[in-house]
Amino acid sequence: MAAEAQMRVSGDQRVSSVMHVRCPDRLPEEAFRQVLELLTEFSPVVQALPPSAALVELKGALRYHGTDARRLGEVLRVKTLSRLGVDVRVGIGQTIVVAATASGQITSPGGVLAIDPDQVADWLGPLPVEALHGIGPKQAAALREFGVHCVGLLAAVPPATVQRLLGGKAGRLAADRARGIDPRPVAPRALPATTTVRHSFAQHTLDGALVRAALLDLVVQLAHQLRHRGQVARGLTLSLRFAGGTSWEKTRRLPEASAHDDLRTTAYRLIDAAGLQRGRLTGLVLKGEDLVAADQVAQQISLDQAREDRLVAEAASDRIRDKFGPGVIGPAATFLCVS
């Protein structure tokens, strides 16, 4: 790996200002969100790349902070460690592909690698083709079969030849990126809002009825939270935790965005998909995914009187819970009272 290049800060438009931040693998979503919030202290232009990476555009921030991009990367790493206990790998370059490739060359647990625009070709050249951001294993295998084993050789091959090897669009992108060319801007994008509810069993359980009762309770809690926040979910994720530390997780899109207890239909389908037999469960986690404001979703007219009755009972239950506490009504009460 080439030596780290010192960044230049001037009025030159070629100054390296894209920061690619890699968090540790399997970082919990809440911790990832905290990292994203911390990034906004450095620049308002932050693009989340779930599940554990992000892009930051620093062009305007460099002048504001009065320092160079490498220094900002070092400060970021110190802050994520001290505040969140999370070490990050920070790559910095003139374009997204250079910054992302640089962060990928940093060994764990963390570090900062800044590439000066004048050193891009020299730095990229010796890297193996699979190290170039955007080159997948199949593309790397095709290039190596042709004798192209490093990024410098890929940059020297005529673009038309690369297109024949990898296909039209993929070939054009690979040929450009081998030269450090990447016109994509950093597009501000946050993680979709989510909300999570959890249940832990007092002891390991195999009882299907107990598990479904706990899941129904989570559905009621989740739906109540969504209505309280004025949001609806467009997907559900169910996570199962087993004795011994193993886990299972699956996500389903909802047929229609909802904040009501009819979320249980999708929740039951998720747990059915787990195919539980003799697994000893220790806990359940239900997450509402891709939340949006309720007033942004069209409401279809329902001709299902039973559902309309449940919604009326649900509204009454909300008022009771808000006044007397969330545990005053059992999870199945809303359904029983209109059956």
C-alpha positions as CSV (number, residue, x, y, z in Angstrom):
1,M,0.0,0.0,0.0
2,A,1.3,3.4,-0.9
3,A,2.2,5.8,1.8
4,E,-0.5,8.1,2.9
5,A,-0.6,11.3,0.9
6,Q,-0.9,14.6,2.6
7,M,-4.0,16.6,1.6
8,R,-3.8,20.1,0.1
9,V,-6.4,22.7,1.0
10,S,-6.8,25.6,-1.4
11,G,-9.2,27.2,-3.8
12,D,-8.3,24.4,-6.4
13,Q,-11.4,22.5,-7.5
14,R,-9.2,19.3,-7.5
15,V,-8.8,19.2,-3.8
16,S,-9.7,15.8,-2.3
17,S,-13.0,16.3,-0.4
18,V,-14.9,13.1,-0.4
19,M,-14.8,11.0,2.7
20,H,-15.8,7.4,2.8
21,V,-16.4,6.0,6.3
22,R,-16.5,2.3,7.0
23,C,-17.8,1.1,10.4
24,P,-17.1,-2.3,11.8
25,D,-19.1,-5.2,10.3
26,R,-22.3,-6.2,12.1
27,L,-22.5,-2.8,13.8
28,P,-25.9,-2.5,15.5
29,E,-28.3,-0.2,13.6
30,E,-28.6,2.2,16.5
31,A,-24.8,2.6,16.7
32,F,-24.7,3.2,13.0
33,R,-27.3,5.9,13.3
34,Q,-25.2,7.6,16.0
35,V,-22.2,7.5,13.7
36,L,-24.3,9.2,11.0
37,E,-25.5,11.9,13.4
38,L,-21.9,12.5,14.4
39,L,-20.9,12.9,10.7
40,T,-23.4,15.8,10.4
41,E,-21.2,17.7,12.8
42,F,-18.5,17.8,10.0
43,S,-20.7,18.4,7.0
44,P,-24.5,18.7,6.2
45,V,-24.0,16.5,3.1
46,V,-24.0,12.9,4.4
47,Q,-25.1,9.9,2.4
48,A,-25.9,6.7,4.4
49,L,-24.7,3.5,2.8
50,P,-26.4,0.8,4.9
51,P,-25.6,-1.3,6.7
52,S,-22.3,0.1,7.9
53,A,-20.8,2.8,5.6
54,A,-21.4,6.4,4.7
55,L,-20.1,9.2,2.3
56,V,-19.4,12.8,3.4
57,E,-18.9,15.7,1.0
58,L,-16.4,18.1,2.7
59,K,-15.9,20.8,0.0
60,G,-17.8,23.5,1.9
61,A,-16.8,22.1,5.3
62,L,-13.1,22.4,4.7
63,R,-13.2,26.2,4.6
64,Y,-15.7,26.3,7.5
65,H,-13.5,24.2,9.7
66,G,-10.3,25.9,8.5
67,T,-8.3,22.6,8.1
68,D,-7.7,19.8,5.6
69,A,-9.7,16.7,5.0
70,R,-7.2,14.3,6.5
71,R,-7.3,16.3,9.8
72,L,-11.1,16.1,9.8
73,G,-10.9,12.3,9.2
74,E,-8.6,12.0,12.2
75,V,-10.9,14.1,14.4
76,L,-13.8,12.0,13.3
77,R,-12.0,8.8,14.3
78,V,-11.2,10.2,17.7
79,K,-14.8,11.2,18.3
80,T,-16.4,7.9,17.2
81,L,-14.0,6.1,19.5
82,S,-14.4,8.4,22.5
83,R,-18.2,9.0,22.2
84,L,-19.4,5.7,20.8
85,G,-16.7,3.2,21.3
86,V,-16.7,2.6,17.5
87,D,-13.5,2.7,15.4
88,V,-13.9,3.6,11.8
89,R,-11.8,3.4,8.6
90,V,-11.8,6.7,6.7
91,G,-10.8,7.0,3.1
92,I,-10.4,10.4,1.5
93,G,-10.1,11.3,-2.2
94,Q,-11.2,13.5,-5.0
95,T,-14.0,11.2,-6.0
96,I,-16.2,8.5,-4.5
97,V,-14.3,5.6,-6.1
98,V,-10.9,6.8,-4.8
99,A,-12.3,7.5,-1.3
100,A,-14.1,4.2,-1.1
101,T,-11.1,2.2,-2.4
102,A,-8.9,4.0,0.1
103,S,-11.1,3.1,3.1
104,G,-11.1,-0.5,1.9
105,Q,-7.2,-0.6,2.0
106,I,-7.1,0.2,5.7
107,T,-6.7,-2.8,8.0
108,S,-9.0,-3.2,11.0
109,P,-9.7,-1.8,13.5
110,G,-9.4,1.7,11.9
111,G,-7.4,4.4,10.4
112,V,-7.3,7.3,8.0
113,L,-5.9,7.2,4.4
114,A,-6.0,10.4,2.3
115,I,-5.1,10.3,-1.4
116,D,-3.9,13.6,-3.0
117,P,-5.4,14.2,-6.5
118,D,-1.9,14.3,-8.1
119,Q,-1.1,10.8,-6.6
120,V,-4.3,8.9,-7.6
121,A,-2.8,7.1,-10.7
122,D,0.4,6.1,-8.8
123,W,-1.6,4.9,-5.8
124,L,-4.3,3.0,-7.7
125,G,-1.9,1.4,-10.2
126,P,-0.3,-1.3,-8.0
127,L,-3.6,-2.4,-6.3
128,P,-5.2,-5.7,-7.4
129,V,-8.2,-5.2,-9.6
130,E,-10.5,-6.6,-6.9
131,A,-9.5,-3.8,-4.6
132,L,-11.0,-1.2,-6.9
133,H,-14.3,-0.1,-5.4
134,G,-17.2,-1.4,-7.6
135,I,-15.3,-4.4,-9.0
136,G,-17.0,-7.6,-7.9
137,P,-15.5,-11.2,-7.8
138,K,-16.9,-12.2,-11.2
139,Q,-15.6,-9.1,-12.9
140,A,-12.2,-9.5,-11.2
141,A,-12.0,-13.1,-12.4
142,A,-12.9,-12.1,-16.0
143,L,-10.2,-9.4,-15.9
144,R,-7.5,-11.7,-14.5
145,E,-8.3,-14.3,-17.1
146,F,-7.5,-11.7,-19.7
147,G,-4.3,-10.9,-17.9
148,V,-5.4,-7.7,-16.1
149,H,-4.4,-8.3,-12.5
150,C,-3.9,-4.8,-11.2
151,V,-5.7,-1.4,-11.5
152,G,-2.9,0.2,-13.5
153,L,-3.2,-2.4,-16.2
154,L,-7.0,-2.0,-16.2
155,A,-6.5,1.8,-16.7
156,A,-4.1,1.1,-19.7
157,V,-6.5,-1.3,-21.5
158,P,-8.6,0.5,-24.1
159,P,-12.1,1.2,-22.7
160,A,-13.7,-0.7,-25.7
161,T,-11.8,-3.8,-24.7
162,V,-13.0,-3.5,-21.1
163,Q,-16.5,-3.2,-22.4
164,R,-16.2,-6.4,-24.3
165,L,-14.9,-8.2,-21.2
166,L,-17.4,-6.9,-18.7
167,G,-20.3,-5.6,-20.7
168,G,-21.2,-2.1,-22.0
169,K,-22.1,-0.2,-18.8
170,A,-20.0,-2.2,-16.4
171,G,-17.0,-1.9,-18.7
172,R,-17.4,1.8,-19.1
173,L,-17.6,2.3,-15.3
174,A,-14.6,0.0,-14.6
175,A,-12.4,1.7,-17.2
176,D,-13.3,5.2,-15.8
177,R,-12.9,4.2,-12.2
178,A,-9.5,2.6,-12.8
179,R,-8.4,6.2,-13.8
180,G,-10.0,7.6,-10.6
181,I,-12.9,9.1,-12.7
182,D,-16.3,9.0,-10.9
183,P,-18.7,11.9,-11.6
184,R,-21.2,10.7,-9.0
185,P,-22.0,13.4,-6.3
186,V,-22.5,12.6,-2.6
187,A,-26.3,12.7,-2.4
188,P,-27.6,13.5,1.1
189,R,-29.6,10.4,2.2
190,A,-30.4,9.3,5.7
191,L,-31.4,5.8,6.9
192,P,-35.1,5.2,6.6
193,A,-36.7,5.7,10.0
194,T,-37.4,2.6,12.1
195,T,-38.8,1.7,15.5
196,T,-38.2,-1.4,17.5
197,V,-39.9,-3.3,20.3
198,R,-38.4,-6.3,22.1
199,H,-39.5,-9.2,24.3
200,S,-37.2,-11.4,26.4
201,F,-38.5,-14.7,27.8
202,A,-37.8,-15.4,31.5
203,Q,-36.7,-18.9,30.5
204,H,-36.0,-20.7,27.3
205,T,-39.3,-21.6,25.6
206,L,-40.5,-24.0,23.0
207,D,-44.2,-23.3,23.5
208,G,-45.7,-22.1,20.2
209,A,-48.7,-20.5,22.0
210,L,-46.4,-18.5,24.4
211,V,-44.3,-17.3,21.4
212,R,-47.3,-16.2,19.4
213,A,-48.8,-14.4,22.4
214,A,-45.5,-12.5,22.9
215,L,-45.4,-11.7,19.2
216,L,-48.9,-10.4,19.4
217,D,-48.0,-8.2,22.3
218,L,-45.0,-6.8,20.3
219,V,-47.4,-6.1,17.3
220,V,-49.7,-4.1,19.6
221,Q,-46.8,-2.2,21.1
222,L,-45.3,-1.4,17.8
223,A,-48.6,-0.3,16.2
224,H,-49.3,2.0,19.2
225,Q,-45.8,3.6,18.9
226,L,-46.4,4.2,15.2
227,R,-49.8,5.9,15.8
228,H,-48.3,7.9,18.6
229,R,-45.6,9.2,16.2
230,G,-48.0,9.8,13.4
231,Q,-46.2,7.3,11.2
232,V,-46.9,4.1,9.2
233,A,-44.5,1.2,8.5
234,R,-43.9,-0.2,5.0
235,G,-42.1,-3.3,6.2
236,L,-41.5,-5.5,9.2
237,T,-38.4,-7.3,10.4
238,L,-38.6,-10.1,12.9
239,S,-35.5,-11.3,14.8
240,L,-35.4,-14.4,16.9
241,R,-32.8,-15.0,19.5
242,F,-32.0,-18.6,20.5
243,A,-30.3,-20.2,23.4
244,G,-26.6,-20.5,22.7
245,G,-26.4,-17.1,21.1
246,T,-27.6,-17.9,17.6
247,S,-30.2,-15.7,15.8
248,W,-32.5,-15.6,12.8
249,E,-33.9,-12.6,11.0
250,K,-36.2,-12.0,8.1
251,T,-37.9,-8.9,6.6
252,R,-41.1,-8.6,4.6
253,R,-42.7,-5.7,2.9
254,L,-46.3,-5.0,3.9
255,P,-49.0,-5.2,1.3
256,E,-50.1,-1.7,2.5
257,A,-48.3,0.7,4.8
258,S,-50.0,0.4,8.2
259,A,-49.8,1.6,11.9
260,H,-52.6,-0.7,13.1
261,D,-52.8,-4.1,14.8
262,D,-53.4,-5.8,11.5
263,L,-49.6,-5.8,11.3
264,R,-50.0,-9.2,13.0
265,T,-50.8,-11.0,9.8
266,T,-47.3,-10.2,8.4
267,A,-45.7,-10.8,11.8
268,Y,-47.3,-14.3,11.9
269,R,-46.1,-15.0,8.4
270,L,-42.6,-14.0,9.4
271,I,-42.5,-16.4,12.4
272,D,-44.0,-19.2,10.3
273,A,-41.2,-18.7,7.8
274,A,-38.7,-19.4,10.6
275,G,-40.0,-23.0,10.7
276,L,-39.6,-23.3,14.5
277,Q,-39.5,-26.9,15.7
278,R,-37.2,-27.5,18.7
279,G,-35.5,-24.2,18.8
280,R,-35.3,-22.8,22.3
281,L,-36.1,-19.1,22.1
282,T,-34.7,-16.5,24.5
283,G,-36.2,-13.4,22.9
284,L,-38.1,-11.7,20.0
285,V,-37.4,-8.3,18.3
286,L,-39.9,-6.7,16.0
287,K,-38.9,-3.7,13.9
288,G,-41.1,-1.4,11.8
289,E,-39.1,-0.6,8.7
290,D,-39.2,2.3,6.2
291,L,-41.4,4.6,8.3
292,V,-43.1,7.5,6.6
293,A,-45.6,10.1,7.9
294,A,-49.1,8.7,8.0
295,D,-50.5,11.6,6.0
296,Q,-48.2,10.8,3.1
297,V,-49.9,7.5,2.5
298,A,-53.3,7.2,0.7
299,Q,-55.9,5.5,2.8
300,Q,-58.2,3.1,0.9
301,I,-61.9,3.0,1.7
302,S,-62.5,-0.3,3.6
303,L,-65.7,-2.3,3.2
304,D,-64.6,-4.7,6.0
305,Q,-66.9,-3.9,8.9
306,A,-64.9,-6.2,11.3
307,R,-61.8,-4.3,10.5
308,E,-63.6,-0.9,11.0
309,D,-64.8,-2.1,14.4
310,R,-61.3,-3.1,15.4
311,L,-60.0,0.3,14.4
312,V,-62.7,1.9,16.6
313,A,-61.7,-0.3,19.5
314,E,-58.1,0.4,18.8
315,A,-58.6,4.1,19.1
316,A,-60.4,3.6,22.4
317,S,-57.5,1.4,23.6
318,D,-55.0,4.1,22.7
319,R,-56.8,6.6,24.8
320,I,-56.9,4.2,27.8
321,R,-53.2,3.4,27.4
322,D,-52.3,7.0,27.1
323,K,-54.2,7.8,30.3
324,F,-53.4,4.7,32.5
325,G,-50.2,3.3,31.0
326,P,-49.3,0.8,28.3
327,G,-49.8,-2.3,30.4
328,V,-53.4,-1.6,31.4
329,I,-54.8,-3.5,28.4
330,G,-53.7,-7.0,27.5
331,P,-52.4,-7.6,24.0
332,A,-55.4,-9.5,22.7
333,A,-58.1,-7.3,24.3
334,T,-58.7,-5.2,21.2
335,F,-59.4,-8.2,19.1
336,L,-61.5,-10.0,21.7
337,C,-63.8,-7.0,22.3
338,V,-64.9,-6.9,18.7
339,S,-65.1,-10.6,18.0
